Amino acid sequence: MAIKIYQPKIRPTTEVKERQSTSGMYVDQQTITMIPRAMKGMLQSGEDFYIKYEKQKAENAVIEASKNIDKDEITEHPASGAILTRKEGLATKANNYKESTKPDEALAGYKADWQATLDKTLPTLKGNMAKTMFKNYMNKRFIQDTSTIRNNTFVNFRNESRVLKVQELDGIAYKIANRTPLHFDSSSWTTAQVGSKEYNMAQQDLNAFFSKQSNYDLFGDKFKQLQFDTLNNIDVLTIENHLAKDPIQTLTNFNNGVYKNLNANTKIKLQSKIVLAAQQKMVKDIDEDTIRAKLGKPAEFNAKEYLKAFEGYESYDAIKLAVDTNDYVRGAIQQVHTSKSEDLSKVKLYQLKGSGSEIQAKTKANQIIQAAIAERTKSIKEGDAAGYVAKIDSEVASLTETINTTDNAEKKKSLIVERNLLLDKKYEELDIQHDKRFYMSQAEAAGIVKQVTDPSKTWQEKKGMLIGLSETYGKDKMQGILQHLSMEKLPTHFQIAMSTNSENLNEDILQSHSTKDLEAAVKPELPSGKNLNDVRKEISKKIDKWEQVIENQLPGSMDAIAYKNAVEDTLYRAALLRIERKDGFGDAINSVTKEFLQDYVIDSGKTFFIPVDVNGKRVNMGAVQTKAEAIQLAVQDGEYLDRFMDNDYTHYASDDDLTKLSKKDINIKMKSVIKNNSVWLLNNKSTGLILHFKTADGPVPIAKNDEKGTKIEFYFTDQVGQDQSIKSTEYVEPGTYLPLQVIDTYDVFGTDDIDGGLAG
């Protein structure tokens, strides 16, 4: 329809002029609907904006929720800061599940945690849009996380399975390596030759492992390498095992290609280790061989083979010198171990001839030989003859070891008897002087002294140990044992206690070891006007003649003075003990000294005493005194002296006499000195007498000029193990063994049957 256009009442301008309406001026429908359409568009635009707003709002809520579900919540103590609680977010839980090696458990666990998170978070969201979007997010999250967990856990499961399989292989390898023999010929060695059931089973397990398809599938393209590595590892473990047993044989095996499965790199690395270990063992063996060579024992290895291991090394020359030295020592050391004592000075040393290295080795060998001579001399001198023999005689050494380890008393006694026989035989072969022939080593003696002097033991226990020695070694050896123990610092009171025949004195001496306590207890018990020093004085006075005998053995000797004082101290303590028991001052002193002196008969000259018995065997007092007097008279006569000396007295002459006097004049002079100044003294064990002659420097034994230094001496009784060249009371001349002219036997001490010793 047409709409008329009205002219506006606007005053026209030059630009806009009034126009005349015409019949063609109309407005179409599109134009007329523009306004409604504009309104509709505006309304639609508003609606879209609202929807976008709600969507964004929901997305923001989902983002915030996704952050919250992954957040780890930690509660700390307000003061200390210590963690009280820890609540893991879903992301942390998912990561933890990824580390699992159990796919089923990990997926089930994650699903439960995912569902719990969804159920907890969903109600907190406002609006269906946010809830829908969060569900979609969680579903997508579930798919992603379960996929990752599934992949990771399967990889972990596979790796764990591989680790377990490798561990299984390690166990098999360890069994094989531990049971692979150290000594075998690689060219002919087979599994059957090992002879070990465990080894064969382990080899079967190894073969089965690498034949199993599931194991191949598990390791894939790494399976073949695993087999190579396993065989290499078995050889490495075998070498470690062999090195611990015998590095030298391990080196031999290595050089002979026994360990054939080693790869090139491992072989290079192990070679230096094996060589070093073998060389260290060889050096130790050579050091030990030096000791064996010194003892005359054969080498336990091939020295030439050892030297090969050092070729090309700086230490070669030193090792060769040690090996050569040991060879030279073995060639000469038997002289030291088999020569009689008087022949040790004749042991031959090597002449220093040859190349420089030979001279060097011979020089060292000579030093070792000389040291061995000194060691033998020192061992014998210090009372270790049995210890020395055990070093050079394997049979004695074996018996000694068995004796020291057995707890069976009867067996020990039997073994000691057997050892004593071997020792006696060896002592005779080596001509060890009789007063140094002991039947236990120095170490054994020191061990006994340590036990006997143990302050934790009672005196009864100590007495039992000493009596046990007599039962084990025999009464005939007891005096020598006590002497041996004294050399190892056994206190004198033990020696006196075990030497006396008085049981009462024996027990009182062993009980009265604490002087200070006894003195404190006895002081109030002493008679008026008497003190502790009076007890000592009275004891010294009572045993004065016995003490003079001791002093006359080695005039002025500190050893004699110390021994005399030790005896006085021992009797002093025993007397104090008896005074404490109310025996009375005088009675206690008299009884102690009487019981001590009754074991001896003292010669009127106070140069010797005769014990009532030696090792339990009674002494014939009359025969001893008769023989002593007859020998002394024969010496004074001179004819026996000439026979004994083979008319040679020159070994007693001074340097001045040897220069100025003829042999005849020397013989006349020295014979006169000897026959007019003879005196009997005790031997060093108090088991017999030795005739001396007095000089300005003290008494000197009368001895002939032979290798043994034979003396005019005799024993009080016959004892096992005595020097057979020295007689006891038989009436024969010492040294010549001719009949000894004696006066009618008589008892110079006034009794023919002595029940107890008398102080002369």
URUR-V455171 format. One record per run of one state. SS is the DSSP state (@ for helix, = for strand, . for the rest). FROM is the first residue (numbers start at 1). TO is the last residue. If there is no record, write none. Layout:
<<SS,FROM,TO> <SS,FROM,TO>>
This chain:
<<.,1,28> <@,29,32> <.,33,33> <@,34,70> <.,71,72> <=,73,76> <.,77,82> <=,83,87> <.,88,89> <@,90,98> <.,99,102> <@,103,122> <.,123,127> <@,128,178> <.,179,190> <@,191,194> <.,195,196> <@,197,209> <.,210,212> <@,213,255> <.,256,263> <@,264,294> <.,295,302> <@,303,308> <.,309,315> <@,316,332> <.,333,333> <@,334,338> <.,339,340> <@,341,346> <.,347,355> <@,356,381> <.,382,384> <@,385,392> <.,393,393> <@,394,405> <.,406,408> <@,409,430> <.,431,433> <@,434,436> <.,437,441> <@,442,452> <.,453,458> <@,459,473> <.,474,474> <@,475,487> <.,488,491> <@,492,499> <.,500,502> <@,503,511> <.,512,514> <@,515,525> <.,526,531> <@,532,542> <.,543,543> <@,544,553> <.,554,557> <@,558,580> <.,581,584> <@,585,597> <.,598,599> <=,600,602> <.,603,608> <=,609,611> <.,612,612> <=,613,614> <.,615,616> <=,617,618> <.,619,620> <@,621,637> <.,638,638> <@,639,645> <.,646,649> <@,650,652> <.,653,654> <@,655,660> <.,661,662> <@,663,676> <.,677,677> <=,678,682> <.,683,687> <=,688,693> <.,694,699> <=,700,701> <.,702,702> <=,703,703> <.,704,710> <=,711,711> <.,712,712> <=,713,715> <.,716,731> <=,732,732> <.,733,738> <=,739,739> <.,740,760>>
